[in-house]
């Protein structure tokens, strides 16, 4: 077994006292003491300067020094080595003064024994090590605090700063930390652009004790507005009362601006890509086709699946020199060389012949790569279109009766489609427990459904999963009209088919996505469906839910008056159904209380434009729900619909609208 070795410097001028200390230390077992002796202060200091000493036993009265000055002198040379003072008298005042001067302990010479001196040495060394650790930790924290690129703060619950680091001062545009604390005395009014953010911050702290990714707009010192993200926690006393908040701040303005630009660019590009009459094609550096729009497929006479993933020369007839075309393409791509607008007659692989006007441009990607966007304009088709228009005008008079007849048939077909779609929606709701009247049911349901055309792209369903558990499903197919209505019919069939997994919302949406993706992929037309599915469990008093890119429903706590969106704990959105084959959806949970109500809806409810071109945002919708939160579900829905119609410039909705609600009986 290893024996602990401790190196001692004994500074003592009295040979008898030195002898007694040696004798006491030699009796100790389990620890080996090596003792170097010095008979005056000068010799002791010289030995200290050589290093390799673990503890100092120091007599206060030496030939060349006496009193507390002896401790101070040794302290300057000890390099954090603990000092134990050896005194000749048992005097508490001297002992206290010795500790204040830097000693770890004070022992009376005549009362020292092996156990006492060993314990004093060990305790002195441990206290010194503990002090070193504390100092090191404090230095490390101070370094992090001072040098962090993120802002670090402590604030009172009332809204003033207790402490900030230099990075936070820089983020807020101040010169010093002291200036921040002096100038911002009311965080809600002087920092946040929206004063309601601070109360929301405090509410989250009171409910959860932490705030994560709390994003807000704030004013800098010069009045400019930036975006910040806060992560903080509440520090409480022994009785659980909040003493202050502490956390970090990051400037996310650049990220927010980039996200907004990206959203705008994607929306604009998607609209142009899908609706343009000009053919568009994206190819990579190898000449492989990555994407084509409908107009391009029409021009070349080939389907998307015959084009995507193949060399761009696939559109040309074999009479063309395809190898030479590909070589020139790759050379121009490597040189980033773009030819001017080219017009030439092309013979396509499909057999068609057309005069095509072609222009190219490079699209730079973030990772240093780029793609080539090619625009095709079929001049032949344009001329043919003009001729067809002339012939159509000439035939218009003769065909009016026929067109009216076809319109009547189409109207009848749409009317029947509307009746069929209305029939597949729930006609009555399940009661809980079974057999209870609708008024006595512990779960009561309500809906409002308004398609903008004869048929709509919104759908909902209410499922009885057990005597104490209900499932609520709502979805919104991209676009509206017959195509969207057909997809809603497919979704309804999938929901019914997948009832065995309906207890798990995440699993249900994952299965629907997989099956729907497989069906839609065969059509060659991109479609997606946002969906939200939840279960309300009366027995476990909880809600389980999963979301596939759908607007977050609202949970109304009637007893507390609070309204909150149902969102994933990580705050991240999941993709819509039908987009990605491998998408999986997790299940989240939230408690369900008596009197609670959940309001599900599609985006047509709030995507309404007012007379001043202002959108009825989700924030305005949330405010409207809070205002009418005391109403029962049918009255609440009617009040919200009326308020939004009054906001709308046209007094109507621009998109399909679907609302679905479930109320929990206040006595359940």
SEMI-777844 format. One line per field, with one value per residue (C-alpha): residue number from 0; residue in one letter; x, y, z. Coordinates in nm, 3 decimals, padded with zeros to 5 digits. Last residue first. Layout:
<sites>
num = (NUM  ...)
residu = (a  ...)
px = (X  ...)
py = (Y  ...)
pz = (Z  ...)
</sites>
This chain:
<sites>
num = (667  666  665  664  663  662  661  660  659  658  657  656  655  654  653  652  651  650  649  648  647  646  645  644  643  642  641  640  639  638  637  636  635  634  633  632  631  630  629  628  627  626  625  624  623  622  621  620  619  618  617  616  615  614  613  612  611  610  609  608  607  606  605  604  603  602  601  600  599  598  597  596  595  594  593  592  591  590  589  588  587  586  585  584  583  582  581  580  579  578  577  576  575  574  573  572  571  570  569  568  567  566  565  564  563  562  561  560  559  558  557  556  555  554  553  552  551  550  549  548  547  546  545  544  543  542  541  540  539  538  537  536  535  534  533  532  531  530  529  528  527  526  525  524  523  522  521  520  519  518  517  516  515  514  513  512  511  510  509  508  507  506  505  504  503  502  501  500  499  498  497  496  495  494  493  492  491  490  489  488  487  486  485  484  483  482  481  480  479  478  477  476  475  474  473  472  471  470  469  468  467  466  465  464  463  462  461  460  459  458  457  456  455  454  453  452  451  450  449  448  447  446  445  444  443  442  441  440  439  438  437  436  435  434  433  432  431  430  429  428  427  426  425  424  423  422  421  420  419  418  417  416  415  414  413  412  411  410  409  408  407  406  405  404  403  402  401  400  399  398  397  396  395  394  393  392  391  390  389  388  387  386  385  384  383  382  381  380  379  378  377  376  375  374  373  372  371  370  369  368  367  366  365  364  363  362  361  360  359  358  357  356  355  354  353  352  351  350  349  348  347  346  345  344  343  342  341  340  339  338  337  336  335  334  333  332  331  330  329  328  327  326  325  324  323  322  321  320  319  318  317  316  315  314  313  312  311  310  309  308  307  306  305  304  303  302  301  300  299  298  297  296  295  294  293  292  291  290  289  288  287  286  285  284  283  282  281  280  279  278  277  276  275  274  273  272  271  270  269  268  267  266  265  264  263  262  261  260  259  258  257  256  255  254  253  252  251  250  249  248  247  246  245  244  243  242  241  240  239  238  237  236  235  234  233  232  231  230  229  228  227  226  225  224  223  222  221  220  219  218  217  216  215  214  213  212  211  210  209  208  207  206  205  204  203  202  201  200  199  198  197  196  195  194  193  192  191  190  189  188  187  186  185  184  183  182  181  180  179  178  177  176  175  174  173  172  171  170  169  168  167  166  165  164  163  162  161  160  159  158  157  156  155  154  153  152  151  150  149  148  147  146  145  144  143  142  141  140  139  138  137  136  135  134  133  132  131  130  129  128  127  126  125  124  123  122  121  120  119  118  117  116  115  114  113  112  111  110  109  108  107  106  105  104  103  102  101  100  99  98  97  96  95  94  93  92  91  90  89  88  87  86  85  84  83  82  81  80  79  78  77  76  75  74  73  72  71  70  69  68  67  66  65  64  63  62  61  60  59  58  57  56  55  54  53  52  51  50  49  48  47  46  45  44  43  42  41  40  39  38  37  36  35  34  33  32  31  30  29  28  27  26  25  24  23  22  21  20  19  18  17  16  15  14  13  12  11  10  9  8  7  6  5  4  3  2  1  0)
residu = (x  x  x  x  x  x  x  x  x  x  x  x  x  x  x  x  x  x  x  x  x  x  x  x  x  x  x  x  x  x  x  x  x  x  x  x  x  x  x  x  x  x  x  x  x  x  x  x  x  x  x  x  x  x  x  x  x  x  x  x  x  x  x  x  x  x  x  x  x  x  x  x  x  x  x  x  x  x  x  x  x  x  x  x  x  x  x  x  x  x  x  x  x  x  x  x  x  x  x  x  x  x  x  x  x  x  x  x  x  x  x  x  x  x  x  x  x  x  x  x  x  x  x  x  x  x  x  x  x  x  x  x  x  x  x  x  x  x  x  x  x  x  x  x  x  x  x  x  x  x  x  x  x  x  x  x  x  x  x  x  x  x  x  x  x  x  x  x  x  x  x  x  x  x  x  x  x  x  x  x  x  x  x  x  x  x  x  x  x  x  x  x  x  x  x  x  x  x  x  x  x  x  x  x  x  x  x  x  x  x  x  x  x  x  x  x  x  x  x  x  x  x  x  x  x  x  x  x  x  x  x  x  x  x  x  x  x  x  x  x  x  x  x  x  x  x  x  x  x  x  x  x  x  x  x  x  x  x  x  x  x  x  x  x  x  x  x  x  x  x  x  x  x  x  x  x  x  x  x  x  x  x  x  x  x  x  x  x  x  x  x  x  x  x  x  x  x  x  x  x  x  x  x  x  x  x  x  x  x  x  x  x  x  x  x  x  x  x  x  x  x  x  x  x  x  x  x  x  x  x  x  x  x  x  x  x  x  x  x  x  x  x  x  x  x  x  x  x  x  x  x  x  x  x  x  x  x  x  x  x  x  x  x  x  x  x  x  x  x  x  x  x  x  x  x  x  x  x  x  x  x  x  x  x  x  x  x  x  x  x  x  x  x  x  x  x  x  x  x  x  x  x  x  x  x  x  x  x  x  x  x  x  x  x  x  x  x  x  x  x  x  x  x  x  x  x  x  x  x  x  x  x  x  x  x  x  x  x  x  x  x  x  x  x  x  x  x  x  x  x  x  x  x  x  x  x  x  x  x  x  x  x  x  x  x  x  x  x  x  x  x  x  x  x  x  x  x  x  x  x  x  x  x  x  x  x  x  x  x  x  x  x  x  x  x  x  x  x  x  x  x  x  x  x  x  x  x  x  x  x  x  x  x  x  x  x  x  x  x  x  x  x  x  x  x  x  x  x  x  x  x  x  x  x  x  x  x  x  x  x  x  x  x  x  x  x  x  x  x  x  x  x  x  x  x  x  x  x  x  x  x  x  x  x  x  x  x  x  x  x  x  x  x  x  x  x  x  x  x  x  x  x  x  x  x  x  x  x  x  x  x  x  x  x  x  x  x  x  x  x  x  x  x  x  x  x  x  x  x  x  x  x  x  x  x  x  x  x  x  x  x  x  x  x  x  x  x  x  x  x  x  x  x  x  x  x  x  x  x  x  x  x  x  x  x  x  x  x  x  x  x  x  x  x  x  x  x  x  x  x  x  x  x  x  x  x  x  x)
px = (-06.486  -06.675  -06.571  -06.651  -06.363  -06.421  -06.308  -06.281  -06.243  -06.216  -06.183  -06.144  -06.062  -05.878  -05.950  -06.206  -06.477  -06.556  -06.360  -06.122  -06.114  -06.122  -06.500  -06.466  -06.204  -06.432  -06.728  -06.519  -06.390  -06.740  -06.881  -06.598  -06.635  -07.014  -06.976  -06.691  -06.834  -06.739  -06.488  -06.200  -06.358  -06.082  -05.811  -05.923  -05.910  -05.558  -05.443  -05.588  -05.405  -05.080  -05.157  -05.166  -05.463  -05.249  -05.230  -05.302  -05.471  -05.822  -05.743  -05.589  -05.685  -05.450  -05.596  -05.863  -05.723  -05.431  -05.633  -05.777  -05.769  -05.907  -05.849  -06.068  -05.994  -06.279  -06.128  -05.758  -05.547  -05.169  -04.938  -04.775  -04.554  -04.540  -04.260  -04.299  -04.078  -03.992  -03.824  -04.041  -04.009  -04.276  -04.601  -04.695  -04.567  -04.228  -04.181  -04.145  -03.902  -04.003  -03.802  -04.102  -04.323  -04.610  -04.970  -05.029  -05.127  -05.436  -05.468  -05.796  -05.699  -06.014  -06.077  -05.733  -05.760  -05.517  -05.463  -05.373  -05.031  -05.063  -04.968  -04.618  -04.675  -04.770  -04.801  -05.017  -05.083  -05.319  -05.340  -05.583  -05.484  -05.847  -05.988  -05.734  -05.757  -05.566  -05.410  -05.344  -05.224  -05.176  -05.014  -05.048  -04.801  -04.821  -04.549  -04.684  -04.530  -04.851  -04.666  -04.494  -04.837  -04.923  -04.588  -04.576  -04.928  -04.831  -04.513  -04.670  -04.975  -04.748  -04.544  -04.861  -05.006  -04.678  -04.652  -05.015  -04.990  -05.336  -05.425  -05.202  -05.489  -05.693  -05.452  -05.708  -05.948  -05.677  -05.554  -05.904  -05.947  -05.609  -05.710  -06.035  -05.835  -05.613  -05.916  -06.034  -05.694  -05.716  -06.079  -06.021  -05.774  -05.401  -05.177  -05.390  -05.493  -05.537  -05.723  -05.744  -05.897  -05.871  -06.084  -06.009  -06.224  -06.454  -06.183  -06.039  -06.353  -06.239  -06.313  -06.224  -06.109  -06.048  -05.938  -05.870  -06.212  -06.492  -06.739  -06.500  -06.386  -06.455  -06.617  -06.613  -06.701  -06.664  -06.772  -06.702  -06.798  -06.594  -06.744  -07.076  -07.380  -07.497  -07.429  -07.639  -07.444  -07.470  -07.096  -06.912  -06.811  -07.018  -06.894  -06.967  -07.216  -07.197  -06.819  -06.696  -06.723  -07.070  -06.953  -06.698  -06.965  -07.199  -06.917  -06.824  -07.191  -07.198  -06.871  -07.012  -07.331  -07.129  -06.915  -07.225  -07.368  -07.039  -07.034  -07.383  -07.286  -06.978  -07.188  -07.428  -07.140  -06.962  -07.088  -07.010  -06.666  -06.552  -06.392  -06.247  -06.107  -05.948  -05.773  -05.665  -05.531  -05.321  -05.175  -05.106  -04.929  -04.708  -04.627  -04.569  -04.316  -04.130  -04.074  -03.894  -03.652  -03.477  -03.172  -03.062  -02.711  -02.614  -02.334  -02.100  -01.916  -02.102  -02.344  -02.478  -02.436  -02.701  -02.555  -02.757  -02.865  -03.077  -03.248  -03.495  -03.636  -03.775  -03.956  -03.958  -04.135  -04.035  -04.010  -03.630  -03.657  -03.551  -03.438  -03.445  -03.222  -03.232  -02.947  -02.933  -02.574  -02.332  -02.245  -01.895  -01.849  -01.519  -01.604  -01.961  -01.844  -01.619  -01.894  -02.139  -01.885  -01.819  -02.191  -02.273  -01.986  -02.114  -02.472  -02.392  -02.761  -02.931  -03.009  -03.293  -03.251  -03.422  -03.178  -02.894  -02.950  -02.801  -03.043  -03.156  -03.476  -03.581  -03.801  -03.954  -04.048  -04.247  -04.126  -04.266  -03.979  -04.199  -04.457  -04.192  -04.032  -04.367  -04.424  -04.094  -03.775  -03.539  -03.197  -03.095  -02.738  -02.496  -02.195  -02.169  -02.535  -02.857  -03.176  -03.438  -03.705  -03.958  -04.132  -04.504  -04.417  -04.654  -04.445  -04.103  -04.223  -04.423  -04.146  -03.887  -04.095  -04.165  -03.805  -03.668  -03.903  -03.829  -03.454  -03.463  -03.652  -03.414  -03.110  -03.252  -03.322  -02.974  -02.807  -03.013  -02.934  -02.736  -02.689  -02.787  -02.692  -02.854  -02.929  -03.256  -03.280  -03.393  -03.691  -03.844  -03.800  -03.756  -03.382  -03.342  -03.411  -03.211  -03.434  -03.281  -03.186  -03.142  -03.205  -03.208  -03.166  -03.298  -03.187  -03.352  -03.161  -03.220  -02.854  -02.837  -02.977  -03.352  -03.471  -03.652  -03.723  -03.633  -03.649  -03.437  -03.484  -03.636  -03.595  -03.783  -04.076  -04.392  -04.246  -03.972  -04.219  -04.437  -04.135  -04.031  -04.393  -04.405  -04.076  -04.202  -04.515  -04.308  -04.261  -03.951  -03.781  -03.509  -03.645  -04.002  -03.973  -03.611  -03.677  -03.353  -03.159  -02.927  -02.731  -02.688  -02.587  -02.350  -02.176  -02.104  -01.923  -01.938  -02.298  -02.434  -02.662  -02.442  -02.129  -02.266  -02.365  -02.011  -01.857  -02.041  -02.356  -02.450  -02.750  -02.965  -03.313  -03.649  -03.850  -03.748  -03.391  -03.142  -02.817  -02.648  -02.412  -02.379  -02.224  -01.872  -01.741  -01.421  -01.522  -01.760  -01.550  -01.236  -01.425  -01.555  -01.203  -01.057  -01.332  -01.273  -00.898  -00.953  -01.195  -00.954  -00.665  -00.877  -00.966  -00.601  -00.513  -00.790  -00.670  -00.309  -00.411  -00.641  -00.363  -00.107  -00.348  -00.459  -00.098  -00.006  -00.303  -00.262  00.110  00.086  00.117  00.008  00.339  00.391  00.053  -00.083  -00.217  -00.371  -00.390  -00.163  -00.215  -00.198  -00.564  -00.485  -00.198  -00.417  -00.678  -00.415  -00.258  -00.600  -00.679  -00.364  -00.232  00.131  00.453  00.320  00.377  00.212  00.095  00.160  00.011  00.230  00.067  00.404  00.568  00.802  00.568  00.391  00.719  00.761  00.399  00.419  00.737  00.582  00.311  00.546  00.925  01.216  01.596  01.638  01.294  00.968  00.663  00.775  00.665  00.568  00.549  00.364  00.417  00.773  00.934  01.060  01.418  01.282  01.139  01.486  01.619  01.313  01.376  01.746  01.660  01.385  01.606  01.679  01.580  01.475  01.382  01.138  01.022  00.692  00.558  00.188  00.008  00.155  00.252  00.501  00.781  00.575  00.563  00.936  01.030  00.802  00.961  01.314  01.228  01.088  01.407  01.633  01.464  01.527  01.225  01.141  01.024  00.982  00.770  00.756  00.459  00.466  00.147  00.224  00.135  00.000)
py = (01.551  01.842  02.123  01.906  01.903  02.091  01.980  02.209  02.186  02.485  02.462  02.746  02.713  03.016  03.382  03.430  03.693  04.049  04.163  04.389  04.133  04.264  04.228  03.872  03.805  03.926  03.722  03.405  03.465  03.519  03.212  02.989  03.110  03.064  02.703  02.628  02.775  03.134  03.235  03.250  03.531  03.789  03.520  03.375  03.719  03.782  03.444  03.531  03.864  03.679  03.430  03.725  03.898  04.046  04.420  04.528  04.846  04.715  04.390  04.072  03.729  03.436  03.391  03.124  02.991  02.858  02.561  02.528  02.326  02.476  02.275  02.344  02.291  02.296  02.016  01.973  01.802  01.784  01.811  01.546  01.530  01.250  01.243  01.251  01.067  01.185  00.928  00.973  01.350  01.592  01.397  01.519  01.860  01.892  01.924  02.260  02.320  02.464  02.201  02.123  02.070  02.314  02.342  02.719  02.873  03.040  03.121  03.201  02.991  02.774  02.792  02.675  02.725  02.517  02.672  02.471  02.520  02.580  02.258  02.154  01.791  01.812  01.537  01.527  01.353  01.531  01.424  01.352  00.983  00.867  01.149  01.094  01.351  01.234  01.467  01.489  01.786  01.791  01.992  01.826  01.832  01.806  01.780  01.647  01.330  01.139  00.828  01.027  01.120  00.761  00.671  01.004  00.944  00.600  00.722  01.042  00.855  00.611  00.890  01.084  00.778  00.699  01.052  01.055  00.722  00.582  00.597  00.297  00.047  00.327  00.326  00.234  00.505  00.769  00.644  00.665  01.020  01.115  00.978  01.178  01.487  01.423  01.421  01.751  01.906  01.810  01.928  02.274  02.410  02.461  02.245  02.003  02.115  01.860  01.803  01.494  01.461  01.133  01.049  00.851  00.747  00.481  00.397  00.535  00.719  00.920  01.278  01.375  01.682  01.787  02.097  02.105  02.231  02.164  02.402  02.683  02.874  02.575  02.666  02.411  02.495  02.234  02.141  01.860  01.788  01.558  01.468  01.412  01.538  01.785  01.537  01.277  00.988  00.651  00.590  00.781  01.004  01.069  01.029  01.310  01.324  01.388  01.358  01.470  01.209  01.335  01.695  01.569  01.370  01.669  01.891  01.637  01.621  01.999  01.991  01.736  01.937  02.252  02.066  01.941  02.291  02.426  02.166  02.274  02.639  02.556  02.373  02.666  02.910  02.696  02.860  03.216  03.122  02.952  03.261  03.359  03.010  03.024  03.347  03.214  02.899  03.110  03.306  02.983  02.837  03.141  03.108  02.735  02.797  03.054  02.796  02.983  02.773  02.909  02.723  02.752  02.617  02.508  02.620  02.475  02.676  02.530  02.822  02.770  03.006  02.998  03.033  03.177  03.046  03.162  02.958  03.058  02.744  02.692  02.362  02.003  01.726  01.361  01.290  01.291  01.657  01.820  02.174  02.485  02.758  03.078  03.157  03.433  03.507  03.240  03.199  03.102  02.979  02.831  02.487  02.519  02.623  02.315  02.086  02.211  02.185  01.821  01.743  01.893  01.704  01.375  01.454  01.517  01.557  01.290  01.104  01.347  01.587  01.585  01.331  01.579  01.716  01.398  01.203  01.236  01.420  01.382  01.077  01.112  01.471  01.361  01.433  01.645  01.895  02.205  02.051  01.917  02.263  02.426  02.187  02.283  02.081  01.968  01.810  01.739  01.604  01.815  01.714  02.059  02.045  02.109  02.306  02.339  02.600  02.616  02.950  02.975  03.036  02.905  02.651  02.810  03.168  03.079  02.863  03.137  03.403  03.184  03.066  03.420  03.556  03.274  03.309  03.684  03.635  03.363  03.576  03.873  03.654  03.501  03.840  03.974  03.676  03.867  03.619  03.672  03.454  03.385  03.491  03.577  03.701  03.610  03.391  03.243  02.869  02.884  02.815  03.101  03.087  03.157  03.160  03.045  03.201  03.144  03.459  03.513  03.866  04.053  04.411  04.754  05.079  05.342  05.438  05.248  04.932  04.868  04.508  04.255  03.923  03.552  03.336  03.035  02.868  03.014  02.833  02.804  02.643  02.824  03.129  03.167  03.133  03.403  03.629  03.610  03.673  03.977  04.093  04.033  04.245  04.565  04.489  04.676  04.536  04.739  05.057  04.960  04.594  04.626  04.912  05.062  05.039  05.344  05.274  04.899  04.939  05.227  05.021  04.747  04.995  05.148  05.062  04.929  04.656  04.380  04.557  04.586  04.220  04.125  04.328  04.127  04.228  04.244  04.342  04.472  04.609  04.453  04.389  04.020  04.145  04.086  03.893  03.899  03.730  03.846  03.591  03.638  03.534  03.707  03.873  03.610  03.317  03.467  03.549  03.193  03.051  03.291  03.202  02.832  02.873  03.075  02.814  02.531  02.712  02.773  02.403  02.305  02.540  02.400  02.045  02.132  02.297  02.009  01.752  01.951  02.025  01.661  01.541  01.797  01.702  01.326  01.329  01.560  01.938  02.100  02.257  02.415  02.590  02.550  02.819  02.728  02.826  03.127  03.433  03.742  03.699  03.347  03.483  03.763  03.508  03.293  03.595  03.700  03.345  03.325  02.982  03.082  02.961  02.974  02.746  02.889  02.653  02.789  02.642  02.665  02.914  03.023  03.046  03.338  03.634  03.436  03.381  03.757  03.808  03.532  03.676  04.023  03.884  03.857  03.825  03.817  03.759  03.536  03.383  03.443  03.337  02.973  02.840  02.489  02.516  02.269  02.095  02.211  02.126  02.482  02.615  02.957  02.799  02.691  03.047  03.177  02.932  03.021  03.392  03.331  03.151  02.799  02.613  02.250  02.017  01.745  01.451  01.322  00.978  00.921  00.595  00.589  00.894  00.836  01.010  01.332  01.363  01.293  01.554  01.807  01.731  01.771  02.105  02.231  02.123  02.274  02.617  02.818  02.682  02.704  02.350  02.293  01.984  01.751  01.511  01.152  00.940  00.573  00.345  00.000)
pz = (-01.593  -01.436  -01.672  -01.975  -02.220  -02.543  -02.890  -03.190  -03.567  -03.799  -04.178  -04.425  -04.797  -04.931  -05.011  -04.733  -04.773  -04.661  -04.969  -04.773  -04.491  -04.132  -04.108  -04.236  -03.969  -03.688  -03.817  -03.835  -03.481  -03.337  -03.518  -03.391  -03.032  -03.041  -03.159  -02.908  -02.591  -02.514  -02.243  -02.492  -02.699  -02.648  -02.625  -02.958  -03.122  -02.986  -03.121  -03.462  -03.455  -03.381  -03.659  -03.897  -04.062  -04.339  -04.405  -04.763  -04.626  -04.700  -04.518  -04.658  -04.526  -04.468  -04.118  -04.162  -04.490  -04.285  -04.159  -03.808  -03.484  -03.159  -02.840  -02.535  -02.167  -01.914  -01.705  -01.770  -02.037  -01.984  -02.287  -02.502  -02.811  -03.069  -03.324  -03.698  -03.944  -04.295  -04.520  -04.829  -04.833  -04.957  -04.928  -04.583  -04.473  -04.309  -03.929  -03.751  -03.466  -03.128  -02.939  -02.713  -03.020  -03.048  -02.932  -02.924  -02.589  -02.444  -02.073  -01.892  -01.591  -01.573  -01.948  -02.048  -02.425  -02.636  -02.980  -03.289  -03.458  -03.832  -04.018  -04.130  -04.028  -03.659  -03.398  -03.086  -02.756  -02.514  -02.152  -01.872  -01.849  -01.846  -02.056  -02.336  -02.619  -02.925  -03.178  -03.551  -03.752  -04.128  -04.407  -04.746  -05.034  -05.408  -05.671  -06.002  -06.150  -06.073  -05.951  -05.676  -05.541  -05.444  -05.285  -05.102  -04.968  -04.834  -04.658  -04.532  -04.399  -04.212  -04.052  -03.966  -03.785  -03.607  -03.469  -03.356  -03.166  -03.080  -03.451  -03.527  -03.584  -03.754  -04.048  -04.315  -04.197  -04.204  -04.544  -04.694  -04.564  -04.710  -05.052  -05.042  -04.943  -05.248  -05.477  -05.326  -05.393  -05.761  -05.786  -05.642  -05.390  -05.357  -05.138  -04.936  -04.587  -04.308  -03.982  -03.759  -03.412  -03.218  -02.915  -02.597  -02.303  -02.451  -02.703  -03.028  -03.138  -03.438  -03.548  -03.907  -04.097  -04.458  -04.648  -05.025  -05.127  -05.373  -05.535  -05.465  -05.156  -04.931  -04.595  -04.307  -03.944  -03.671  -03.318  -03.075  -02.715  -02.490  -02.150  -02.330  -02.137  -02.405  -02.687  -02.501  -02.351  -02.520  -02.532  -02.256  -02.424  -02.737  -03.097  -03.343  -03.628  -04.001  -04.020  -04.365  -04.642  -04.739  -04.788  -05.041  -05.224  -05.237  -05.363  -05.632  -05.736  -05.770  -05.960  -06.205  -06.248  -06.311  -06.565  -06.745  -06.753  -06.878  -07.153  -07.262  -07.258  -07.465  -07.722  -07.750  -07.791  -08.054  -08.371  -08.257  -08.130  -08.450  -08.599  -08.263  -08.221  -08.565  -08.480  -08.139  -08.303  -08.538  -08.246  -08.059  -08.360  -08.372  -08.001  -08.036  -08.310  -08.099  -07.824  -07.547  -07.341  -07.029  -06.896  -06.532  -06.476  -06.126  -05.897  -05.641  -05.378  -05.080  -05.071  -05.423  -05.720  -05.995  -06.345  -06.636  -06.975  -07.271  -07.547  -07.822  -07.982  -08.334  -08.308  -08.437  -08.248  -08.272  -07.899  -07.931  -08.023  -08.352  -08.279  -08.492  -08.362  -08.157  -07.917  -07.654  -07.564  -07.451  -07.087  -06.976  -06.619  -06.741  -06.599  -06.729  -07.075  -07.090  -06.958  -07.224  -07.506  -07.420  -07.389  -07.730  -07.892  -07.750  -07.862  -08.229  -08.327  -08.541  -08.219  -08.152  -07.863  -07.522  -07.369  -07.426  -07.073  -06.929  -06.710  -06.347  -06.432  -06.798  -06.858  -06.509  -06.593  -06.903  -07.257  -07.540  -07.548  -07.516  -07.282  -07.048  -07.038  -06.957  -06.666  -06.495  -06.504  -06.229  -06.173  -06.533  -06.548  -06.752  -06.543  -06.379  -06.277  -06.470  -06.395  -06.671  -06.738  -07.023  -07.056  -06.984  -06.622  -06.356  -06.168  -06.190  -06.146  -05.836  -05.692  -05.759  -05.583  -05.283  -05.258  -05.289  -05.025  -04.784  -04.844  -04.791  -04.465  -04.348  -04.436  -04.246  -03.945  -03.955  -03.981  -03.689  -03.466  -03.199  -02.914  -02.549  -02.251  -01.915  -01.562  -01.391  -01.033  -00.683  -00.767  -00.451  -00.402  -00.025  -00.046  -00.290  -00.664  -00.979  -01.289  -01.615  -01.946  -02.318  -02.520  -02.897  -03.033  -03.338  -03.406  -03.415  -03.447  -03.180  -03.126  -02.794  -02.952  -02.953  -02.930  -03.150  -02.983  -02.994  -02.683  -02.785  -02.445  -02.130  -01.798  -01.468  -01.647  -01.542  -01.366  -01.626  -01.912  -01.758  -01.700  -02.068  -02.174  -01.946  -02.108  -02.463  -02.412  -02.446  -02.820  -02.933  -02.622  -02.451  -02.288  -02.197  -02.091  -01.976  -01.733  -01.594  -01.919  -01.907  -01.587  -01.632  -01.997  -01.918  -01.650  -01.903  -02.122  -02.470  -02.549  -02.882  -02.742  -02.887  -02.761  -02.406  -02.419  -02.524  -02.241  -01.972  -01.787  -01.417  -01.205  -01.491  -01.425  -01.508  -01.190  -01.188  -01.142  -01.421  -01.467  -01.805  -02.051  -02.413  -02.645  -02.783  -02.440  -02.330  -02.002  -01.870  -01.991  -01.837  -01.517  -01.500  -01.544  -01.288  -01.042  -01.100  -01.048  -00.731  -00.598  -00.681  -00.514  -00.205  -00.191  -00.224  00.063  00.278  00.204  00.292  00.619  00.708  00.653  00.854  01.141  01.157  01.172  01.440  01.656  01.623  01.693  01.994  02.035  02.361  02.469  02.131  02.103  01.750  01.514  01.175  00.806  00.838  00.616  00.841  00.934  01.058  01.271  01.407  01.514  01.690  01.863  01.991  02.106  02.320  02.424  02.453  02.285  01.934  01.635  01.321  01.047  00.697  00.375  00.061  -00.182  -00.326  00.018  -00.050  00.013  00.284  00.470  00.506  00.610  00.870  01.025  01.021  01.248  01.543  01.543  01.300  01.293  01.599  01.554  01.739  01.537  01.497  01.159  01.050  00.669  00.441  00.104  00.021  -00.316  -00.383  -00.367  -00.268  00.043  00.157  00.128  00.314  00.599  00.621  00.644  00.897  01.148  01.269  00.948  00.934  00.648  00.752  00.544  00.678  00.584  00.633  00.716  01.068  01.273  01.555  01.362  01.354  01.733  01.772  01.510  01.682  02.021  01.880  01.719  02.049  02.224  01.956  01.982  01.662  01.467  01.093  01.011  00.636  00.576  00.272  00.284  00.155  00.158  00.201  -00.093  00.000)
</sites>
